[in-house]
Amino acid sequence: MTVADVIKTLKANSSKWIKTKKSELKNFQWQQGYAAFSVSPSSLPQVITYIHNQEKHHKMRTFMEEYISFLDKHGIKYDPKYVWD
């Protein structure tokens, strides 16, 4: 299964599920794009800690700022017009 197929299935099923949880979420939609990154098993504890602290972390730095910083740090080329469209 390709990454694109996994994301498509995940987005479709999670959208259907979340719409059943609260009436105010009935119009929930995922953004059009996605990004996928791999993580080595040795980094898993740091990733888990990061996820647990995400809400606190994003009060100091927006997701957009962090994402662009991540791309820049790792030398990943991107066109800004496609990152947040």
N, CA, C and O atoms as a CHARMM CRD file, in Angstrom:
* protein
*
  340
    1    1 MET  N      0.86200  -1.17500   0.00000 PROA 1      0.00000
    2    1 MET  CA     0.00000   0.00000   0.00000 PROA 1      0.00000
    3    1 MET  C      0.90900   1.23800   0.00000 PROA 1      0.00000
    4    1 MET  O      1.87900   1.30000   0.75500 PROA 1      0.00000
    5    2 THR  N      0.59700   2.19100  -0.82500 PROA 2      0.00000
    6    2 THR  CA     1.39800   3.41200  -0.89900 PROA 2      0.00000
    7    2 THR  C      1.06800   4.34000   0.27000 PROA 2      0.00000
    8    2 THR  O      0.01500   4.21600   0.89500 PROA 2      0.00000
    9    3 VAL  N      1.96800   5.25600   0.55300 PROA 3      0.00000
   10    3 VAL  CA     1.72300   6.25400   1.60300 PROA 3      0.00000
   11    3 VAL  C      0.46000   7.04200   1.26000 PROA 3      0.00000
   12    3 VAL  O     -0.36100   7.31500   2.13500 PROA 3      0.00000
   13    4 ALA  N      0.30800   7.40200  -0.00100 PROA 4      0.00000
   14    4 ALA  CA    -0.87300   8.16700  -0.42600 PROA 4      0.00000
   15    4 ALA  C     -2.16500   7.39900  -0.14500 PROA 4      0.00000
   16    4 ALA  O     -3.15100   7.98400   0.30300 PROA 4      0.00000
   17    5 ASP  N     -2.16000   6.08500  -0.40800 PROA 5      0.00000
   18    5 ASP  CA    -3.36000   5.27400  -0.14600 PROA 5      0.00000
   19    5 ASP  C     -3.64800   5.15900   1.35600 PROA 5      0.00000
   20    5 ASP  O     -4.80400   5.19800   1.77700 PROA 5      0.00000
   21    6 VAL  N     -2.60000   5.02000   2.14700 PROA 6      0.00000
   22    6 VAL  CA    -2.77700   4.95000   3.60300 PROA 6      0.00000
   23    6 VAL  C     -3.38400   6.25400   4.11800 PROA 6      0.00000
   24    6 VAL  O     -4.33200   6.23500   4.90300 PROA 6      0.00000
   25    7 ILE  N     -2.84000   7.37800   3.67900 PROA 7      0.00000
   26    7 ILE  CA    -3.34500   8.68400   4.12200 PROA 7      0.00000
   27    7 ILE  C     -4.78800   8.88600   3.67300 PROA 7      0.00000
   28    7 ILE  O     -5.61900   9.36200   4.44600 PROA 7      0.00000
   29    8 LYS  N     -5.08600   8.52800   2.43700 PROA 8      0.00000
   30    8 LYS  CA    -6.45200   8.66500   1.91300 PROA 8      0.00000
   31    8 LYS  C     -7.44100   7.86500   2.77100 PROA 8      0.00000
   32    8 LYS  O     -8.50300   8.37000   3.13400 PROA 8      0.00000
   33    9 THR  N     -7.08900   6.62800   3.08800 PROA 9      0.00000
   34    9 THR  CA    -7.95100   5.77300   3.90500 PROA 9      0.00000
   35    9 THR  C     -8.07500   6.31400   5.32600 PROA 9      0.00000
   36    9 THR  O     -9.17000   6.35100   5.88800 PROA 9      0.00000
   37   10 LEU  N     -6.96300   6.73000   5.90000 PROA 10     0.00000
   38   10 LEU  CA    -6.95900   7.28000   7.26000 PROA 10     0.00000
   39   10 LEU  C     -7.83000   8.52800   7.35100 PROA 10     0.00000
   40   10 LEU  O     -8.63300   8.66400   8.27400 PROA 10     0.00000
   41   11 LYS  N     -7.67300   9.43400   6.39800 PROA 11     0.00000
   42   11 LYS  CA    -8.45700  10.67100   6.41600 PROA 11     0.00000
   43   11 LYS  C     -9.94500  10.39100   6.24100 PROA 11     0.00000
   44   11 LYS  O    -10.77500  10.96600   6.94500 PROA 11     0.00000
   45   12 ALA  N    -10.28200   9.51100   5.30500 PROA 12     0.00000
   46   12 ALA  CA   -11.69200   9.20600   5.05000 PROA 12     0.00000
   47   12 ALA  C    -12.35000   8.57000   6.27200 PROA 12     0.00000
   48   12 ALA  O    -13.42500   8.99300   6.69600 PROA 12     0.00000
   49   13 ASN  N    -11.70300   7.56000   6.83200 PROA 13     0.00000
   50   13 ASN  CA   -12.29400   6.86000   7.97300 PROA 13     0.00000
   51   13 ASN  C    -12.33300   7.71900   9.23000 PROA 13     0.00000
   52   13 ASN  O    -13.31100   7.67600   9.97600 PROA 13     0.00000
   53   14 SER  N    -11.29000   8.49300   9.47400 PROA 14     0.00000
   54   14 SER  CA   -11.28900   9.33400  10.67100 PROA 14     0.00000
   55   14 SER  C    -12.29000  10.48000  10.54400 PROA 14     0.00000
   56   14 SER  O    -12.88100  10.89200  11.54200 PROA 14     0.00000
   57   15 SER  N    -12.48900  10.99800   9.33400 PROA 15     0.00000
   58   15 SER  CA   -13.49600  12.05200   9.12700 PROA 15     0.00000
   59   15 SER  C    -14.89100  11.52200   9.42900 PROA 15     0.00000
   60   15 SER  O    -15.67900  12.17300  10.11500 PROA 15     0.00000
   61   16 LYS  N    -15.18700  10.33400   8.90900 PROA 16     0.00000
   62   16 LYS  CA   -16.50300   9.73200   9.17200 PROA 16     0.00000
   63   16 LYS  C    -16.69900   9.50500  10.66500 PROA 16     0.00000
   64   16 LYS  O    -17.77700   9.76500  11.20100 PROA 16     0.00000
   65   17 TRP  N    -15.64800   9.01500  11.34300 PROA 17     0.00000
   66   17 TRP  CA   -15.74100   8.72300  12.76800 PROA 17     0.00000
   67   17 TRP  C    -15.93800   9.99100  13.59200 PROA 17     0.00000
   68   17 TRP  O    -16.82200  10.04200  14.44700 PROA 17     0.00000
   69   18 ILE  N    -15.12100  11.01700  13.34100 PROA 18     0.00000
   70   18 ILE  CA   -15.18100  12.23000  14.17100 PROA 18     0.00000
   71   18 ILE  C    -16.51700  12.94500  14.01300 PROA 18     0.00000
   72   18 ILE  O    -16.98600  13.58900  14.95200 PROA 18     0.00000
   73   19 LYS  N    -17.13300  12.84300  12.84700 PROA 19     0.00000
   74   19 LYS  CA   -18.42900  13.49600  12.62400 PROA 19     0.00000
   75   19 LYS  C    -19.53400  12.87900  13.46600 PROA 19     0.00000
   76   19 LYS  O    -20.57700  13.50000  13.67200 PROA 19     0.00000
   77   20 THR  N    -19.31600  11.66200  13.95600 PROA 20     0.00000
   78   20 THR  CA   -20.32100  11.00800  14.79900 PROA 20     0.00000
   79   20 THR  C    -20.16700  11.36000  16.27300 PROA 20     0.00000
   80   20 THR  O    -21.03200  11.01700  17.07900 PROA 20     0.00000
   81   21 LYS  N    -19.08600  12.03400  16.63800 PROA 21     0.00000
   82   21 LYS  CA   -18.78100  12.28800  18.04500 PROA 21     0.00000
   83   21 LYS  C    -19.49000  13.50700  18.62500 PROA 21     0.00000
   84   21 LYS  O    -19.93500  13.45800  19.77100 PROA 21     0.00000
   85   22 LYS  N    -19.60800  14.58300  17.88300 PROA 22     0.00000
   86   22 LYS  CA   -20.26400  15.80700  18.35300 PROA 22     0.00000
   87   22 LYS  C    -20.94700  16.47200  17.17400 PROA 22     0.00000
   88   22 LYS  O    -20.42500  16.46000  16.06000 PROA 22     0.00000
   89   23 SER  N    -22.10100  17.04700  17.41400 PROA 23     0.00000
   90   23 SER  CA   -22.84100  17.68500  16.32500 PROA 23     0.00000
   91   23 SER  C    -22.07300  18.85200  15.71200 PROA 23     0.00000
   92   23 SER  O    -22.20000  19.11600  14.51700 PROA 23     0.00000
   93   24 GLU  N    -21.27200  19.55700  16.52700 PROA 24     0.00000
   94   24 GLU  CA   -20.51500  20.69600  15.98000 PROA 24     0.00000
   95   24 GLU  C    -19.36600  20.24300  15.07100 PROA 24     0.00000
   96   24 GLU  O    -18.73300  21.07500  14.42200 PROA 24     0.00000
   97   25 LEU  N    -19.09600  18.95400  15.01800 PROA 25     0.00000
   98   25 LEU  CA   -18.04400  18.43400  14.13700 PROA 25     0.00000
   99   25 LEU  C    -18.61000  17.83300  12.84800 PROA 25     0.00000
  100   25 LEU  O    -17.87900  17.20600  12.08100 PROA 25     0.00000
  101   26 LYS  N    -19.89400  18.02300  12.61200 PROA 26     0.00000
  102   26 LYS  CA   -20.52300  17.39800  11.44900 PROA 26     0.00000
  103   26 LYS  C    -19.94500  17.87900  10.11600 PROA 26     0.00000
  104   26 LYS  O    -20.05600  17.17700   9.11100 PROA 26     0.00000
  105   27 ASN  N    -19.33500  19.05400  10.09400 PROA 27     0.00000
  106   27 ASN  CA   -18.74100  19.57800   8.86000 PROA 27     0.00000
  107   27 ASN  C    -17.21800  19.45700   8.83500 PROA 27     0.00000
  108   27 ASN  O    -16.55200  20.09300   8.01900 PROA 27     0.00000
  109   28 PHE  N    -16.67200  18.63600   9.73500 PROA 28     0.00000
  110   28 PHE  CA   -15.22100  18.47100   9.81200 PROA 28     0.00000
  111   28 PHE  C    -14.65600  18.00200   8.47400 PROA 28     0.00000
  112   28 PHE  O    -15.23100  17.14600   7.80100 PROA 28     0.00000
  113   29 GLN  N    -13.50900  18.58600   8.10400 PROA 29     0.00000
  114   29 GLN  CA   -12.79300  18.17600   6.89700 PROA 29     0.00000
  115   29 GLN  C    -11.30200  18.26300   7.17200 PROA 29     0.00000
  116   29 GLN  O    -10.84200  19.18900   7.83900 PROA 29     0.00000
  117   30 TRP  N    -10.55700  17.31200   6.66700 PROA 30     0.00000
  118   30 TRP  CA    -9.10500  17.39400   6.71500 PROA 30     0.00000
  119   30 TRP  C     -8.63000  18.36100   5.65300 PROA 30     0.00000
  120   30 TRP  O     -9.31800  18.57700   4.65500 PROA 30     0.00000
  121   31 GLN  N     -7.45400  18.94700   5.85700 PROA 31     0.00000
  122   31 GLN  CA    -6.84500  19.76400   4.80600 PROA 31     0.00000
  123   31 GLN  C     -6.54300  18.85900   3.61400 PROA 31     0.00000
  124   31 GLN  O     -6.53100  17.63600   3.75500 PROA 31     0.00000
  125   32 GLN  N     -6.30200  19.44200   2.45100 PROA 32     0.00000
  126   32 GLN  CA    -6.09500  18.64800   1.25000 PROA 32     0.00000
  127   32 GLN  C     -4.76000  17.91200   1.23700 PROA 32     0.00000
  128   32 GLN  O     -4.69700  16.76500   0.79700 PROA 32     0.00000
  129   33 GLY  N     -3.71600  18.53800   1.70200 PROA 33     0.00000
  130   33 GLY  CA    -2.39200  17.92900   1.61200 PROA 33     0.00000
  131   33 GLY  C     -2.02600  17.10300   2.83400 PROA 33     0.00000
  132   33 GLY  O     -2.80800  16.97100   3.77500 PROA 33     0.00000
  133   34 TYR  N     -0.84300  16.56200   2.79700 PROA 34     0.00000
  134   34 TYR  CA    -0.31200  15.81700   3.92500 PROA 34     0.00000
  135   34 TYR  C      1.20000  15.73500   3.79400 PROA 34     0.00000
  136   34 TYR  O      1.76500  16.02200   2.73900 PROA 34     0.00000
  137   35 ALA  N      1.83400  15.34600   4.86800 PROA 35     0.00000
  138   35 ALA  CA     3.27400  15.06500   4.85200 PROA 35     0.00000
  139   35 ALA  C      3.48100  13.78200   5.63300 PROA 35     0.00000
  140   35 ALA  O      2.74300  13.50000   6.57700 PROA 35     0.00000
  141   36 ALA  N      4.45700  13.02000   5.25500 PROA 36     0.00000
  142   36 ALA  CA     4.76800  11.77200   5.95700 PROA 36     0.00000
  143   36 ALA  C      6.27300  11.71600   6.19300 PROA 36     0.00000
  144   36 ALA  O      7.06900  11.94900   5.28400 PROA 36     0.00000
  145   37 PHE  N      6.64200  11.40800   7.41400 PROA 37     0.00000
  146   37 PHE  CA     8.04800  11.31400   7.78800 PROA 37     0.00000
  147   37 PHE  C      8.26800  10.01200   8.52700 PROA 37     0.00000
  148   37 PHE  O      7.41700   9.57400   9.30200 PROA 37     0.00000
  149   38 SER  N      9.39000   9.40600   8.29000 PROA 38     0.00000
  150   38 SER  CA     9.72100   8.18900   9.02400 PROA 38     0.00000
  151   38 SER  C     10.53500   8.54900  10.26500 PROA 38     0.00000
  152   38 SER  O     11.17500   9.59900  10.32000 PROA 38     0.00000
  153   39 VAL  N     10.50000   7.67200  11.24400 PROA 39     0.00000
  154   39 VAL  CA    11.22600   7.87100  12.49300 PROA 39     0.00000
  155   39 VAL  C     11.94200   6.56700  12.81500 PROA 39     0.00000
  156   39 VAL  O     11.34800   5.49000  12.75600 PROA 39     0.00000
  157   40 SER  N     13.20500   6.67100  13.15100 PROA 40     0.00000
  158   40 SER  CA    13.94400   5.45700  13.50700 PROA 40     0.00000
  159   40 SER  C     13.47000   4.95700  14.86700 PROA 40     0.00000
  160   40 SER  O     13.06700   5.75800  15.71100 PROA 40     0.00000
  161   41 PRO  N     13.51200   3.65500  15.08900 PROA 41     0.00000
  162   41 PRO  CA    13.08100   3.10700  16.38400 PROA 41     0.00000
  163   41 PRO  C     13.81700   3.73300  17.57200 PROA 41     0.00000
  164   41 PRO  O     13.24400   3.86700  18.65300 PROA 41     0.00000
  165   42 SER  N     15.05800   4.10900  17.38300 PROA 42     0.00000
  166   42 SER  CA    15.81100   4.69400  18.49800 PROA 42     0.00000
  167   42 SER  C     15.28800   6.08100  18.88600 PROA 42     0.00000
  168   42 SER  O     15.55000   6.55100  19.99300 PROA 42     0.00000
  169   43 SER  N     14.55700   6.73300  17.99200 PROA 43     0.00000
  170   43 SER  CA    14.00400   8.06700  18.27900 PROA 43     0.00000
  171   43 SER  C     12.58600   8.01100  18.81900 PROA 43     0.00000
  172   43 SER  O     12.01900   9.04700  19.16300 PROA 43     0.00000
  173   44 LEU  N     12.01500   6.84700  18.89700 PROA 44     0.00000
  174   44 LEU  CA    10.61600   6.71200  19.30400 PROA 44     0.00000
  175   44 LEU  C     10.31300   7.33200  20.66800 PROA 44     0.00000
  176   44 LEU  O      9.29100   8.00700  20.79100 PROA 44     0.00000
  177   45 PRO  N     11.14100   7.14400  21.70100 PROA 45     0.00000
  178   45 PRO  CA    10.82000   7.78500  22.98700 PROA 45     0.00000
  179   45 PRO  C     10.72600   9.31700  22.89300 PROA 45     0.00000
  180   45 PRO  O      9.85600   9.92200  23.52000 PROA 45     0.00000
  181   46 GLN  N     11.61700   9.94000  22.11400 PROA 46     0.00000
  182   46 GLN  CA    11.55700  11.39800  21.94800 PROA 46     0.00000
  183   46 GLN  C     10.29900  11.82000  21.19800 PROA 46     0.00000
  184   46 GLN  O      9.70000  12.84800  21.51200 PROA 46     0.00000
  185   47 VAL  N      9.90300  11.02800  20.21100 PROA 47     0.00000
  186   47 VAL  CA     8.69000  11.34900  19.44600 PROA 47     0.00000
  187   47 VAL  C      7.46300  11.24700  20.34600 PROA 47     0.00000
  188   47 VAL  O      6.57900  12.10200  20.28800 PROA 47     0.00000
  189   48 ILE  N      7.40200  10.22300  21.16600 PROA 48     0.00000
  190   48 ILE  CA     6.27600  10.05600  22.09100 PROA 48     0.00000
  191   48 ILE  C      6.20600  11.23000  23.06400 PROA 48     0.00000
  192   48 ILE  O      5.12500  11.76000  23.31900 PROA 48     0.00000
  193   49 THR  N      7.34700  11.63700  23.60400 PROA 49     0.00000
  194   49 THR  CA     7.39300  12.78700  24.50500 PROA 49     0.00000
  195   49 THR  C      6.93200  14.05000  23.78700 PROA 49     0.00000
  196   49 THR  O      6.17400  14.84300  24.34400 PROA 49     0.00000
  197   50 TYR  N      7.38600  14.23400  22.56100 PROA 50     0.00000
  198   50 TYR  CA     6.97900  15.40000  21.77800 PROA 50     0.00000
  199   50 TYR  C      5.45200  15.42500  21.60500 PROA 50     0.00000
  200   50 TYR  O      4.82000  16.46300  21.80100 PROA 50     0.00000
  201   51 ILE  N      4.87800  14.30200  21.24500 PROA 51     0.00000
  202   51 ILE  CA     3.42600  14.23400  21.03800 PROA 51     0.00000
  203   51 ILE  C      2.68100  14.56700  22.32500 PROA 51     0.00000
  204   51 ILE  O      1.69700  15.30600  22.30100 PROA 51     0.00000
  205   52 HSD  N      3.14100  14.03000  23.43900 PROA 52     0.00000
  206   52 HSD  CA     2.49000  14.31500  24.73100 PROA 52     0.00000
  207   52 HSD  C      2.56200  15.79100  25.10200 PROA 52     0.00000
  208   52 HSD  O      1.66900  16.29500  25.78400 PROA 52     0.00000
  209   53 ASN  N      3.59600  16.48600  24.67200 PROA 53     0.00000
  210   53 ASN  CA     3.79000  17.89800  25.01700 PROA 53     0.00000
  211   53 ASN  C      3.38200  18.86000  23.89900 PROA 53     0.00000
  212   53 ASN  O      3.66900  20.05500  23.97400 PROA 53     0.00000
  213   54 GLN  N      2.72300  18.35000  22.87600 PROA 54     0.00000
  214   54 GLN  CA     2.40900  19.16500  21.70400 PROA 54     0.00000
  215   54 GLN  C      1.56700  20.40200  22.02100 PROA 54     0.00000
  216   54 GLN  O      1.85700  21.48900  21.52100 PROA 54     0.00000
  217   55 GLU  N      0.54700  20.25100  22.83000 PROA 55     0.00000
  218   55 GLU  CA    -0.32800  21.39300  23.12400 PROA 55     0.00000
  219   55 GLU  C      0.46700  22.52200  23.78100 PROA 55     0.00000
  220   55 GLU  O      0.34400  23.68300  23.39000 PROA 55     0.00000
  221   56 LYS  N      1.26900  22.18100  24.76500 PROA 56     0.00000
  222   56 LYS  CA     2.10800  23.17200  25.44300 PROA 56     0.00000
  223   56 LYS  C      3.13100  23.76600  24.46800 PROA 56     0.00000
  224   56 LYS  O      3.35200  24.97600  24.44100 PROA 56     0.00000
  225   57 HSD  N      3.73500  22.90600  23.68600 PROA 57     0.00000
  226   57 HSD  CA     4.76500  23.31500  22.73600 PROA 57     0.00000
  227   57 HSD  C      4.22500  24.32100  21.71300 PROA 57     0.00000
  228   57 HSD  O      4.89200  25.30400  21.38900 PROA 57     0.00000
  229   58 HSD  N      3.01500  24.06700  21.20800 PROA 58     0.00000
  230   58 HSD  CA     2.46200  24.93100  20.16400 PROA 58     0.00000
  231   58 HSD  C      1.85900  26.22400  20.69800 PROA 58     0.00000
  232   58 HSD  O      1.36400  27.04000  19.92100 PROA 58     0.00000
  233   59 LYS  N      1.89300  26.42100  21.99600 PROA 59     0.00000
  234   59 LYS  CA     1.54100  27.72700  22.55100 PROA 59     0.00000
  235   59 LYS  C      2.69700  28.70300  22.37300 PROA 59     0.00000
  236   59 LYS  O      2.50200  29.91900  22.38400 PROA 59     0.00000
  237   60 MET  N      3.91700  28.15600  22.20800 PROA 60     0.00000
  238   60 MET  CA     5.10900  28.99100  22.03600 PROA 60     0.00000
  239   60 MET  C      5.50000  29.14300  20.57000 PROA 60     0.00000
  240   60 MET  O      6.15400  30.11700  20.19600 PROA 60     0.00000
  241   61 ARG  N      5.10600  28.19600  19.75600 PROA 61     0.00000
  242   61 ARG  CA     5.51800  28.17800  18.35100 PROA 61     0.00000
  243   61 ARG  C      4.41000  27.50500  17.55200 PROA 61     0.00000
  244   61 ARG  O      3.97400  26.40700  17.89600 PROA 61     0.00000
  245   62 THR  N      3.95700  28.15500  16.49500 PROA 62     0.00000
  246   62 THR  CA     2.86600  27.57800  15.72400 PROA 62     0.00000
  247   62 THR  C      3.33900  26.34500  14.97400 PROA 62     0.00000
  248   62 THR  O      4.53300  26.15800  14.74100 PROA 62     0.00000
  249   63 PHE  N      2.38200  25.50900  14.60200 PROA 63     0.00000
  250   63 PHE  CA     2.71700  24.33000  13.81000 PROA 63     0.00000
  251   63 PHE  C      3.38800  24.74500  12.50900 PROA 63     0.00000
  252   63 PHE  O      4.35100  24.11300  12.07500 PROA 63     0.00000
  253   64 MET  N      2.88000  25.81300  11.88300 PROA 64     0.00000
  254   64 MET  CA     3.45300  26.28400  10.62400 PROA 64     0.00000
  255   64 MET  C      4.91800  26.66700  10.80600 PROA 64     0.00000
  256   64 MET  O      5.76700  26.28600  10.00000 PROA 64     0.00000
  257   65 GLU  N      5.21100  27.40700  11.84700 PROA 65     0.00000
  258   65 GLU  CA     6.60100  27.80100  12.11800 PROA 65     0.00000
  259   65 GLU  C      7.48400  26.58000  12.33700 PROA 65     0.00000
  260   65 GLU  O      8.60000  26.50500  11.82300 PROA 65     0.00000
  261   66 GLU  N      6.97900  25.64100  13.09700 PROA 66     0.00000
  262   66 GLU  CA     7.76000  24.44000  13.38600 PROA 66     0.00000
  263   66 GLU  C      7.97500  23.58100  12.14100 PROA 66     0.00000
  264   66 GLU  O      9.06400  23.04900  11.92500 PROA 66     0.00000
  265   67 TYR  N      6.95000  23.45400  11.34200 PROA 67     0.00000
  266   67 TYR  CA     7.03400  22.63200  10.13200 PROA 67     0.00000
  267   67 TYR  C      8.06900  23.19600   9.15100 PROA 67     0.00000
  268   67 TYR  O      8.90600  22.45900   8.63000 PROA 67     0.00000
  269   68 ILE  N      8.00300  24.49200   8.91100 PROA 68     0.00000
  270   68 ILE  CA     8.97100  25.14100   8.01200 PROA 68     0.00000
  271   68 ILE  C     10.38500  25.00600   8.57500 PROA 68     0.00000
  272   68 ILE  O     11.33100  24.75900   7.82800 PROA 68     0.00000
  273   69 SER  N     10.52700  25.16700   9.87300 PROA 69     0.00000
  274   69 SER  CA    11.82600  25.00800  10.52400 PROA 69     0.00000
  275   69 SER  C     12.36400  23.59000  10.33800 PROA 69     0.00000
  276   69 SER  O     13.55400  23.39500  10.09100 PROA 69     0.00000
  277   70 PHE  N     11.48400  22.61400  10.45800 PROA 70     0.00000
  278   70 PHE  CA    11.86300  21.21100  10.26500 PROA 70     0.00000
  279   70 PHE  C     12.34700  20.96800   8.83800 PROA 70     0.00000
  280   70 PHE  O     13.37900  20.33400   8.61900 PROA 70     0.00000
  281   71 LEU  N     11.59200  21.47700   7.87600 PROA 71     0.00000
  282   71 LEU  CA    11.99000  21.31700   6.46700 PROA 71     0.00000
  283   71 LEU  C     13.35200  21.96600   6.22600 PROA 71     0.00000
  284   71 LEU  O     14.22700  21.37100   5.59800 PROA 71     0.00000
  285   72 ASP  N     13.52400  23.18500   6.72600 PROA 72     0.00000
  286   72 ASP  CA    14.79300  23.89900   6.54500 PROA 72     0.00000
  287   72 ASP  C     15.94800  23.16500   7.23000 PROA 72     0.00000
  288   72 ASP  O     17.01700  23.00200   6.64100 PROA 72     0.00000
  289   73 LYS  N     15.73600  22.73000   8.45700 PROA 73     0.00000
  290   73 LYS  CA    16.77600  22.04500   9.22800 PROA 73     0.00000
  291   73 LYS  C     17.30500  20.80700   8.51100 PROA 73     0.00000
  292   73 LYS  O     18.49700  20.50600   8.56700 PROA 73     0.00000
  293   74 HSD  N     16.40600  20.09600   7.84000 PROA 74     0.00000
  294   74 HSD  CA    16.78400  18.84400   7.19000 PROA 74     0.00000
  295   74 HSD  C     17.04500  18.99800   5.69300 PROA 74     0.00000
  296   74 HSD  O     17.19900  18.00900   4.97600 PROA 74     0.00000
  297   75 GLY  N     17.09200  20.25400   5.22800 PROA 75     0.00000
  298   75 GLY  CA    17.42400  20.50800   3.83700 PROA 75     0.00000
  299   75 GLY  C     16.38600  20.01200   2.84600 PROA 75     0.00000
  300   75 GLY  O     16.71600  19.65900   1.71400 PROA 75     0.00000
  301   76 ILE  N     15.13500  19.98700   3.27300 PROA 76     0.00000
  302   76 ILE  CA    14.05200  19.53900   2.39900 PROA 76     0.00000
  303   76 ILE  C     13.55000  20.73700   1.60400 PROA 76     0.00000
  304   76 ILE  O     13.05600  21.71100   2.17200 PROA 76     0.00000
  305   77 LYS  N     13.68200  20.65500   0.30100 PROA 77     0.00000
  306   77 LYS  CA    13.24600  21.75900  -0.56200 PROA 77     0.00000
  307   77 LYS  C     11.73200  21.74400  -0.69100 PROA 77     0.00000
  308   77 LYS  O     11.11000  20.68300  -0.75100 PROA 77     0.00000
  309   78 TYR  N     11.14900  22.93200  -0.73300 PROA 78     0.00000
  310   78 TYR  CA     9.70800  23.05400  -0.84800 PROA 78     0.00000
  311   78 TYR  C      9.37800  24.39000  -1.50100 PROA 78     0.00000
  312   78 TYR  O     10.17400  25.32900  -1.49000 PROA 78     0.00000
  313   79 ASP  N      8.19100  24.44200  -2.06300 PROA 79     0.00000
  314   79 ASP  CA     7.67200  25.68300  -2.63500 PROA 79     0.00000
  315   79 ASP  C      6.59800  26.18200  -1.66600 PROA 79     0.00000
  316   79 ASP  O      5.57400  25.51800  -1.50300 PROA 79     0.00000
  317   80 PRO  N      6.80500  27.34200  -1.01400 PROA 80     0.00000
  318   80 PRO  CA     5.84700  27.82600  -0.01800 PROA 80     0.00000
  319   80 PRO  C      4.40500  27.89300  -0.51600 PROA 80     0.00000
  320   80 PRO  O      3.47100  27.73500   0.27000 PROA 80     0.00000
  321   81 LYS  N      4.21800  28.12300  -1.80700 PROA 81     0.00000
  322   81 LYS  CA     2.83200  28.21900  -2.29900 PROA 81     0.00000
  323   81 LYS  C      2.08900  26.89000  -2.21100 PROA 81     0.00000
  324   81 LYS  O      0.85900  26.87400  -2.25900 PROA 81     0.00000
  325   82 TYR  N      2.81000  25.77200  -2.08400 PROA 82     0.00000
  326   82 TYR  CA     2.16500  24.46400  -1.97200 PROA 82     0.00000
  327   82 TYR  C      2.12300  23.94800  -0.54100 PROA 82     0.00000
  328   82 TYR  O      1.44800  22.95500  -0.26800 PROA 82     0.00000
  329   83 VAL  N      2.82100  24.59300   0.36600 PROA 83     0.00000
  330   83 VAL  CA     2.89000  24.08600   1.73500 PROA 83     0.00000
  331   83 VAL  C      1.59500  24.35700   2.48900 PROA 83     0.00000
  332   83 VAL  O      1.11900  23.47800   3.20700 PROA 83     0.00000
  333   84 TRP  N      1.01200  25.54000   2.35000 PROA 84     0.00000
  334   84 TRP  CA    -0.18100  25.88600   3.13900 PROA 84     0.00000
  335   84 TRP  C     -1.40200  26.19400   2.31600 PROA 84     0.00000
  336   84 TRP  O     -2.34900  26.79300   2.82500 PROA 84     0.00000
  337   85 ASP  N     -1.41200  25.80800   1.07500 PROA 85     0.00000
  338   85 ASP  CA    -2.56900  26.09100   0.21300 PROA 85     0.00000
  339   85 ASP  C     -3.75200  25.23900   0.53700 PROA 85     0.00000
  340   85 ASP  O     -4.79600  25.36400  -0.10300 PROA 85     0.00000
